[in-house]
Structures are given as C-alpha cells and as structure tokens.
Amino acid sequence: MTTPAIAERIFESPDGPVRLQIFPPQPDGQDWRCDYEIEGLSGEGQGHGMGVDGLQALYNALQGAHIKLLMSEHGRTGRLTWLEQTDLTLPLPAYLTADDVRASPPV
C-alpha cells in the first residue's frame, strides 16, 4: 500500500510478530472500501471491508481481519496472541464467536 496505515497492531506467534495494518476508508463508487494487510503468517495477505460509509467499511475490515487471523494455523491453535492473551480484541459479527471461527473448516 502506498497510503499510510491509520492503525496497526502487532500480534505474537511462535514464528515471530504478525502485523495487521488498517488503511483509511476510501470511496468506491457509491460505497466505501477499507483495506487491510496482514504480514507474518502463512496465508498472509490483503483484504478489505465494504460499507455504505467509511465507518461501516472500517468496522467490516476489522471483522474480516479478525476472522482471517483466527483461521490461521496459529489462530486456530491459540498460539496467536496479543498482550499474551488469545483474545485479539477485534470485533466479530454478532452471530460468531472466536471459538466458532477457530472450529470452522479451513478455506
């Protein structure tokens, strides 16, 4: 990304730090898009959240990043932590728990 991140969090894993960066929401047609990047995990990469405004896009990006982190190998086994806790303190959709995501089949 060429735009500076608006937020960053560093998680711990047995393989070293895992960095999540959130970028500013941007207009995308009549909607908004908020990109994120995850570095330091296998399956790392980029994703985004969409919304009717910047705040909804940001919130959806945080949810998407959280799900991606929990579905990683270290996330599934509880070896991905923040401040030595397996609760990564990021939002999830109301109908999901972290245990639901960890138990879901790999994509």
VOTIVEX-456962 format. One record per residue: residue number from 1; z, x, y of N, C-alpha, C, O, CB in turn. Coordinates in nm, 4 decimals. Glycine has a CB too. Example, Ala and Ser with C-alpha at 12.3 -4.5 7.8 and 13.67 -1.06 7.14 Angstrom:
2
   seq        n_z        n_x        n_y       ca_z       ca_x       ca_y        c_z        c_x        c_y        o_z        o_x        o_y       cb_z       cb_x       cb_y
     1     0.7800     1.3190    -0.5690     0.7800     1.2300    -0.4500     0.7800     1.3200    -0.3300     0.8465     1.4236    -0.3319     0.9046     1.1308    -0.4473
     2     0.7080     1.2850    -0.2250     0.7140     1.3670    -0.1060     0.7870     1.2900     0.0030     0.8039     1.3409     0.1138     0.5725     1.4084    -0.0598
***
This chain:
107
   seq        n_z        n_x        n_y       ca_z       ca_x       ca_y        c_z        c_x        c_y        o_z        o_x        o_y       cb_z       cb_x       cb_y
     1     0.0000     0.0835    -0.1177     0.0000     0.0000     0.0000     0.0000     0.0883     0.1245     0.0689     0.1902     0.1296     0.1211    -0.0951    -0.0005
     2    -0.0758     0.0490     0.2218    -0.0773     0.1237     0.3470     0.0221     0.0671     0.4475     0.0646     0.1387     0.5382    -0.2171     0.1233     0.4066
     3     0.0602    -0.0589     0.4340     0.1599    -0.1205     0.5208     0.2979    -0.0767     0.4750     0.3249    -0.0759     0.3549     0.1477    -0.2756     0.5200
     4     0.3864    -0.0402     0.5677     0.5224    -0.0014     0.5253     0.5971    -0.1191     0.4622     0.5793    -0.2343     0.5017     0.6026     0.0528     0.6454
     5     0.6795    -0.0877     0.3652     0.7620    -0.1892     0.2992     0.8656    -0.2424     0.3975     0.9119    -0.1702     0.4858     0.8314    -0.1310     0.1728
     6     0.9015    -0.3698     0.3811     1.0083    -0.4274     0.4631     1.1426    -0.4211     0.3913     1.2475    -0.4376     0.4537     0.9752    -0.5724     0.4994
     7     1.1397    -0.3973     0.2606     1.2637    -0.3859     0.1833     1.2369    -0.3027     0.0590     1.1258    -0.3005     0.0060     1.3194    -0.5263     0.1447
     8     1.3409    -0.2347     0.0140     1.3300    -0.1506    -0.1052     1.4628    -0.1531    -0.1775     1.5685    -0.1564    -0.1145     1.2893    -0.0046    -0.0690
     9     1.4577    -0.1516    -0.3093     1.5783    -0.1389    -0.3907     1.5484    -0.0407    -0.5020     1.4410    -0.0432    -0.5620     1.6246    -0.2772    -0.4479
    10     1.6443     0.0451    -0.5286     1.6332     0.1421    -0.6373     1.7280     0.0990    -0.7487     1.8489     0.0875    -0.7282     1.6657     0.2878    -0.5881
    11     1.6714     0.0757    -0.8661     1.7482     0.0408    -0.9853     1.7622     0.1659    -1.0705     1.6888     0.2630    -1.0521     1.6800    -0.0749    -1.0656
    12     1.8571     0.1633    -1.1643     1.8764     0.2753    -1.2563     1.8285     0.2348    -1.3956     1.8468     0.1211    -1.4391     2.0258     0.3195    -1.2599
    13     1.7663     0.3315    -1.4646     1.7266     0.3114    -1.6041     1.7477     0.4437    -1.6768     1.7633     0.5473    -1.6122     1.5767     0.2623    -1.6159
    14     1.7483     0.4424    -1.8105     1.7633     0.5670    -1.8853     1.6522     0.6692    -1.8534     1.6723     0.7897    -1.8686     1.7640     0.5369    -2.0346
    15     1.5362     0.6203    -1.8096     1.4248     0.7103    -1.7781     1.4248     0.7567    -1.6328     1.3355     0.8310    -1.5920     1.2939     0.6420    -1.8086
    16     1.5236     0.7141    -1.5542     1.5297     0.7532    -1.4139     1.5205     0.6325    -1.3223     1.5232     0.5182    -1.3681     1.4185     0.8514    -1.3814
    17     1.5095     0.6583    -1.1929     1.5090     0.5479    -1.0964     1.3857     0.4594    -1.1088     1.2769     0.5047    -1.1444     1.5177     0.6025    -0.9557
    18     1.4063     0.3328    -1.0785     1.2989     0.2335    -1.0738     1.3011     0.1767    -0.9317     1.4031     0.1254    -0.8857     1.3173     0.1187    -1.1848
    19     1.1891     0.1867    -0.8643     1.1833     0.1454    -0.7237     1.1034     0.0170    -0.7069     0.9897     0.0063    -0.7528     1.1220     0.2564    -0.6380
    20     1.1647    -0.0796    -0.6405     1.0983    -0.2041    -0.6027     1.0768    -0.2010    -0.4521     1.1713    -0.1802    -0.3759     1.1822    -0.3302    -0.6460
    21     0.9535    -0.2215    -0.4095     0.9223    -0.2315    -0.2672     0.8614    -0.3685    -0.2401     0.7762    -0.4165    -0.3148     0.8255    -0.1175    -0.2225
    22     0.9068    -0.4298    -0.1321     0.8555    -0.5589    -0.0869     0.7832    -0.5358     0.0455     0.8359    -0.4703     0.1354     0.9710    -0.6652    -0.0714
    23     0.6628    -0.5898     0.0563     0.5801    -0.5707     0.1758     0.5785    -0.6980     0.2601     0.6085    -0.8059     0.2089     0.4360    -0.5304     0.1368
    24     0.5446    -0.6872     0.3862     0.5503    -0.8045     0.4737     0.4565    -0.9162     0.4284     0.3436    -0.8903     0.3867     0.5162    -0.7645     0.6158
    25     0.5036    -1.0390     0.4368     0.4135    -1.1522     0.4094     0.2961    -1.1512     0.5080     0.3113    -1.1183     0.6257     0.4906    -1.2876     0.4185
    26     0.1793    -1.1882     0.4560     0.0572    -1.1903     0.5372    -0.0147    -1.3227     0.5158    -0.0100    -1.3782     0.4060    -0.0362    -1.0707     0.5014
    27    -0.0816    -1.3747     0.6196    -0.1628    -1.4949     0.5986    -0.2715    -1.4685     0.4947    -0.3304    -1.3604     0.4910    -0.2261    -1.5417     0.7316
    28    -0.2974    -1.5686     0.4103    -0.4007    -1.5611     0.3077    -0.4699    -1.6973     0.3045    -0.4298    -1.7863     0.2295    -0.3404    -1.5227     0.1661
    29    -0.5727    -1.7126     0.3855    -0.6352    -1.8436     0.4017    -0.5368    -1.9352     0.4723    -0.4842    -1.9008     0.5782    -0.6785    -1.9035     0.2641
    30    -0.5120    -2.0514     0.4143    -0.4146    -2.1434     0.4728    -0.2739    -2.1204     0.4181    -0.1794    -2.1864     0.4612    -0.4569    -2.2871     0.4471
    31    -0.2594    -2.0282     0.3245    -0.1302    -1.9954     0.2645    -0.0847    -1.8580     0.3121    -0.1462    -1.7963     0.3991    -0.1386    -1.9995     0.1100
    32     0.0238    -1.8124     0.2529     0.0782    -1.6792     0.2800     0.0951    -1.6056     0.1480     0.1148    -1.6669     0.0431     0.2140    -1.6879     0.3567
    33     0.0872    -1.4730     0.1549     0.0987    -1.3858     0.0381     0.1962    -1.2733     0.0715     0.1932    -1.2174     0.1812    -0.0410    -1.3283    -0.0043
    34     0.2828    -1.2412    -0.0248     0.3774    -1.1306    -0.0087     0.3650    -1.0402    -0.1315     0.3942    -1.0821    -0.2435     0.5253    -1.1831     0.0090
    35     0.3218    -0.9166    -0.1094     0.3009    -0.8215    -0.2188     0.4285    -0.7440    -0.2498     0.5143    -0.7251    -0.1635     0.1878    -0.7243    -0.1840
    36     0.4390    -0.6995    -0.3754     0.5467    -0.6089    -0.4147     0.4911    -0.5040    -0.5098     0.3881    -0.5251    -0.5739     0.6641    -0.6866    -0.4808
    37     0.5600    -0.3909    -0.5184     0.5261    -0.2830    -0.6117     0.6517    -0.2399    -0.6855     0.7602    -0.2333    -0.6277     0.4618    -0.1620    -0.5373
    38     0.6354    -0.2107    -0.8139     0.7429    -0.1569    -0.8962     0.6948    -0.0231    -0.9507     0.5877    -0.0138    -1.0106     0.7828    -0.2558    -1.0124
    39     0.7753     0.0801    -0.9290     0.7436     0.2145    -0.9790     0.8594     0.2650    -1.0641     0.9759     0.2445    -1.0301     0.7148     0.3132    -0.8613
    40     0.8267     0.3309    -1.1747     0.9290     0.3938    -1.2568     0.9543     0.3262    -1.3899     1.0417     0.3694    -1.4651     1.0545     0.3990    -1.1820
    41     0.8794     0.2207    -1.4208     0.8896     0.1527    -1.5502     0.7554     0.1570    -1.6192     0.6513     0.1636    -1.5538     0.9374     0.0065    -1.5334
    42     0.7573     0.1533    -1.7527     0.6297     0.1305    -1.8195     0.5893    -0.0117    -1.7847     0.6745    -0.1000    -1.7752     0.6391     0.1527    -1.9767
    43     0.4630    -0.0342    -1.7660     0.4176    -0.1651    -1.7228     0.4389    -0.1866    -1.5743     0.4298    -0.2990    -1.5249     0.4882    -0.2724    -1.8005
    44     0.4679    -0.0758    -1.5015     0.4882    -0.0887    -1.3577     0.3607    -0.1370    -1.2922     0.2537    -0.1345    -1.3530     0.5331     0.0446    -1.2961
    45     0.3719    -0.1792    -1.1736     0.2517    -0.2223    -1.1060     0.2806    -0.3071    -0.9855     0.3882    -0.3022    -0.9258     0.1647    -0.2969    -1.1995
    46     0.1823    -0.3838    -0.9525     0.1888    -0.4652    -0.8329     0.1901    -0.6125    -0.8703     0.1463    -0.6513    -0.9787     0.0714    -0.4341    -0.7397
    47     0.2403    -0.6925    -0.7800     0.2393    -0.8362    -0.7948     0.2512    -0.8977    -0.6571     0.2558    -0.8270    -0.5563     0.3530    -0.8844    -0.8881
    48     0.2561    -1.0282    -0.6534     0.2701    -1.0957    -0.5248     0.3263    -1.2354    -0.5444     0.3221    -1.2917    -0.6538     0.1353    -1.1021    -0.4519
    49     0.3784    -1.2892    -0.4368     0.4206    -1.4281    -0.4312     0.3377    -1.4995    -0.3268     0.2994    -1.4404    -0.2258     0.5716    -1.4400    -0.3996
    50     0.3100    -1.6257    -0.3509     0.2339    -1.7079    -0.2565     0.3254    -1.8185    -0.2048     0.4228    -1.8559    -0.2700     0.1051    -1.7682    -0.3237
    51     0.2922    -1.8700    -0.0862     0.3696    -1.9796    -0.0308     0.2977    -2.0455     0.0850     0.1957    -1.9962     0.1331     0.5051    -1.9309     0.0138
    52     0.3521    -2.1571     0.1287     0.2942    -2.2286     0.2416     0.3317    -2.1612     0.3729     0.2701    -2.1879     0.4761     0.3401    -2.3746     0.2419
    53     0.4329    -2.0734     0.3699     0.4685    -1.9934     0.4866     0.5193    -1.8580     0.4368     0.5330    -1.8353     0.3166     0.5765    -2.0660     0.5755
    54     0.5467    -1.7695     0.5312     0.5882    -1.6345     0.4949     0.7187    -1.6299     0.4180     0.7341    -1.5478     0.3276     0.6008    -1.5512     0.6173
    55     0.8128    -1.7166     0.4522     0.9415    -1.7160     0.3833     0.9278    -1.7584     0.2377     0.9890    -1.6978     0.1497     1.0394    -1.8074     0.4547
    56     0.8487    -1.8612     0.2115     0.8283    -1.9041     0.0730     0.7547    -1.7958    -0.0061     0.7869    -1.7721    -0.1225     0.7493    -2.0372     0.0682
    57     0.6578    -1.7308     0.0546     0.5857    -1.6223    -0.0135     0.6805    -1.5068    -0.0468     0.6740    -1.4500    -0.1559     0.4686    -1.5715     0.0742
    58     0.7681    -1.4726     0.0472     0.8662    -1.3668     0.0245     0.9602    -1.4036    -0.0900     0.9856    -1.3220    -0.1786     0.9466    -1.3398     0.1524
    59     1.0112    -1.5249    -0.0881     1.1027    -1.5707    -0.1925     1.0341    -1.5690    -0.3292     1.0935    -1.5261    -0.4281     1.1544    -1.7122    -0.1605
    60     0.9103    -1.6152    -0.3347     0.8369    -1.6159    -0.4612     0.8052    -1.4737    -0.5087     0.8020    -1.4484    -0.6291     0.7074    -1.6962    -0.4465
    61     0.7822    -1.3823    -0.4170     0.7601    -1.2414    -0.4549     0.8878    -1.1836    -0.5162     0.8815    -1.1120    -0.6161     0.7159    -1.1566    -0.3310
    62     1.0028    -1.2139    -0.4575     1.1297    -1.1658    -0.5128     1.1535    -1.2223    -0.6525     1.2002    -1.1506    -0.7410     1.2463    -1.2035    -0.4202
    63     1.1222    -1.3497    -0.6731     1.1367    -1.4099    -0.8055     1.0430    -1.3428    -0.9062     1.0840    -1.3101    -1.0176     1.1085    -1.5611    -0.7991
    64     0.9172    -1.3224    -0.8666     0.8201    -1.2595    -0.9568     0.8602    -1.1180    -0.9939     0.8486    -1.0779    -1.1097     0.6827    -1.2581    -0.8931
    65     0.9077    -1.0418    -0.8950     0.9524    -0.9050    -0.9225     1.0718    -0.9058    -1.0173     1.0797    -0.8232    -1.1083     0.9890    -0.8325    -0.7914
    66     1.1640    -0.9984    -0.9963     1.2818    -1.0074    -1.0824     1.2416    -1.0350    -1.2269     1.2921    -0.9711    -1.3192     1.3767    -1.1169    -1.0321
    67     1.1510    -1.1299    -1.2460     1.1046    -1.1614    -1.3812     1.0378    -1.0395    -1.4444     1.0627    -1.0083    -1.5608     1.0067    -1.2808    -1.3786
    68     0.9535    -0.9712    -1.3685     0.8850    -0.8519    -1.4217     0.9868    -0.7438    -1.4605     0.9722    -0.6798    -1.5646     0.7845    -0.7956    -1.3171
    69     1.0882    -0.7235    -1.3786     1.1911    -0.6243    -1.4102     1.2685    -0.6627    -1.5357     1.2932    -0.5782    -1.6218     1.2872    -0.6081    -1.2926
    70     1.3069    -0.7902    -1.5463     1.3825    -0.8348    -1.6636     1.2998    -0.8283    -1.7917     1.3556    -0.8086    -1.8996     1.4325    -0.9767    -1.6422
    71     1.1679    -0.8446    -1.7820     1.0831    -0.8424    -1.9008     1.0429    -0.7011    -1.9425     0.9787    -0.6826    -2.0459     0.9593    -0.9248    -1.8763
    72     1.0809    -0.6010    -1.8618     1.0531    -0.4628    -1.9005     1.1395    -0.4256    -2.0214     1.2369    -0.4942    -2.0526     1.0794    -0.3654    -1.7815
    73     1.1037    -0.3187    -2.0872     1.1802    -0.2745    -2.2051     1.3277    -0.2556    -2.1695     1.4153    -0.3037    -2.2414     1.1219    -0.1425    -2.2616
    74     1.3551    -0.1869    -2.0607     1.4951    -0.1617    -2.0224     1.5629    -0.2881    -1.9703     1.6831    -0.3063    -1.9894     1.5021    -0.0517    -1.9158
    75     1.4873    -0.3745    -1.9052     1.5443    -0.5007    -1.8588     1.5869    -0.5893    -1.9740     1.6935    -0.6506    -1.9694     1.4450    -0.5743    -1.7721
    76     1.5038    -0.5964    -2.0777     1.5338    -0.6802    -2.1952     1.6587    -0.6332    -2.2690     1.7323    -0.7142    -2.3254     1.4152    -0.6805    -2.2911
    77     1.6821    -0.5028    -2.2686     1.7944    -0.4469    -2.3434     1.9181    -0.4245    -2.2567     2.0180    -0.3707    -2.3043     1.7532    -0.3166    -2.4071
    78     1.9123    -0.4650    -2.1306     2.0269    -0.4492    -2.0417     2.0487    -0.3078    -1.9926     2.1565    -0.2744    -1.9436     2.1488    -0.4951    -2.1102
    79     1.9459    -0.2242    -2.0056     1.9597    -0.0847    -1.9606     1.8962    -0.0609    -1.8245     1.8865     0.0535    -1.7800     1.8976     0.0092    -2.0622
    80     1.8527    -0.1673    -1.7579     1.8064    -0.1598    -1.6199     1.9191    -0.2170    -1.5353     1.9560    -0.3332    -1.5525     1.6695    -0.2380    -1.5978
    81     1.9739    -0.1380    -1.4450     2.0921    -0.1803    -1.3710     2.0771    -0.1545    -1.2218     1.9925    -0.0766    -1.1779     2.2151    -0.1091    -1.4238
    82     2.1616    -0.2221    -1.1458     2.1754    -0.1970    -1.0033     2.3246    -0.1935    -0.9752     2.3972    -0.2873    -1.0084     2.1012    -0.3063    -0.9161
    83     2.3695    -0.0861    -0.9146     2.5123    -0.0645    -0.8901     2.5929    -0.0783    -1.0194     2.7021    -0.1349    -1.0212     2.5643    -0.1639    -0.7845
    84     2.5352    -0.0247    -1.1275     2.5957    -0.0218    -1.2603     2.6149    -0.1610    -1.3213     2.6965    -0.1772    -1.4121     2.7285     0.0485    -1.2534
    85     2.5423    -0.2600    -1.2737     2.5500    -0.3961    -1.3253     2.4135    -0.4388    -1.3773     2.3114    -0.3998    -1.3207     2.5999    -0.4937    -1.2164
    86     2.4097    -0.5183    -1.4841     2.2816    -0.5695    -1.5342     2.2315    -0.6867    -1.4504     2.1143    -0.7230    -1.4603     2.2952    -0.6124    -1.6804
    87     2.3183    -0.7472    -1.3674     2.2758    -0.8499    -1.2727     2.2052    -0.7780    -1.1579     2.2686    -0.7074    -1.0794     2.3983    -0.9365    -1.2209
    88     2.0748    -0.7966    -1.1489     1.9952    -0.7250    -1.0489     2.0029    -0.7906    -0.9114     1.9438    -0.7399    -0.8161     1.8503    -0.7170    -1.0937
    89     2.0733    -0.9004    -0.8994     2.0968    -0.9762    -0.7758     1.9684    -1.0073    -0.6990     1.9609    -0.9912    -0.5772     2.1911    -0.8995    -0.6861
    90     1.8692    -1.0517    -0.7730     1.7460    -1.1034    -0.7146     1.7332    -1.2499    -0.7578     1.7896    -1.2880    -0.8604     1.6201    -1.0181    -0.7594
    91     1.6608    -1.3324    -0.6824     1.6510    -1.4738    -0.7193     1.5619    -1.4973    -0.8412     1.4713    -1.4197    -0.8717     1.5981    -1.5536    -0.6020
    92     1.5914    -1.6068    -0.9087     1.5081    -1.6589    -1.0173     1.4842    -1.8072    -0.9891     1.5628    -1.8700    -0.9182     1.5760    -1.6372    -1.1589
    93     1.3757    -1.8640    -1.0445     1.3591    -2.0091    -1.0329     1.4821    -2.0800    -1.0896     1.5459    -2.0299    -1.1822     1.2305    -2.0560    -1.1065
    94     1.5149    -2.1961    -1.0343     1.6364    -2.2687    -1.0724     1.6422    -2.3021    -1.2211     1.7510    -2.3157    -1.2771     1.6467    -2.3960    -0.9924
    95     1.5270    -2.3154    -1.2851     1.5249    -2.3541    -1.4265     1.5355    -2.2350    -1.5214     1.5306    -2.2539    -1.6429     1.3984    -2.4307    -1.4566
    96     1.5499    -2.1128    -1.4695     1.5579    -1.9926    -1.5536     1.6888    -1.9182    -1.5302     1.7441    -1.9191    -1.4203     1.4388    -1.8993    -1.5258
    97     1.7366    -1.8542    -1.6358     1.8456    -1.7576    -1.6229     1.7913    -1.6215    -1.6643     1.6848    -1.6124    -1.7253     1.9705    -1.7984    -1.7103
    98     1.8642    -1.5172    -1.6313     1.8224    -1.3829    -1.6722     1.8133    -1.3743    -1.8244     1.7231    -1.3092    -1.8772     1.9206    -1.2763    -1.6183
    99     1.9058    -1.4395    -1.8955     1.9015    -1.4377    -2.0425     1.7773    -1.5090    -2.0958     1.7195    -1.4657    -2.1955     2.0278    -1.5031    -2.1003
   100     1.7354    -1.6187    -2.0300     1.6116    -1.6872    -2.0701     1.4930    -1.5915    -2.0622     1.4115    -1.5835    -2.1541     1.5862    -1.8112    -1.9808
   101     1.4850    -1.5194    -1.9511     1.3708    -1.4292    -1.9307     1.3743    -1.3162    -2.0329     1.2719    -1.2836    -2.0928     1.3710    -1.3715    -1.7868
   102     1.4906    -1.2568    -2.0530     1.5020    -1.1460    -2.1486     1.4652    -1.1891    -2.2906     1.4119    -1.1094    -2.3678     1.6440    -1.0898    -2.1470
   103     1.4935    -1.3147    -2.3248     1.4677    -1.3647    -2.4602     1.3244    -1.4125    -2.4805     1.2837    -1.4378    -2.5938     1.5622    -1.4771    -2.4915
   104     1.2484    -1.4252    -2.3742     1.1111    -1.4753    -2.3878     1.0230    -1.3707    -2.4549     1.0515    -1.2512    -2.4463     1.0528    -1.5137    -2.2497
   105     0.9167    -1.4140    -2.5216     0.8288    -1.3179    -2.5887     0.7580    -1.2271    -2.4883     0.7218    -1.2715    -2.3793     0.7254    -1.3915    -2.6742
   106     0.7383    -1.1011    -2.5241     0.6652    -1.0093    -2.4344     0.5259    -1.0622    -2.4060     0.4617    -1.1243    -2.4908     0.6561    -0.8680    -2.4959
   107     0.4815    -1.0359    -2.2851     0.3474    -1.0806    -2.2439     0.2459    -0.9732    -2.2763     0.1270    -0.9906    -2.2497     0.3435    -1.1144    -2.0925
***
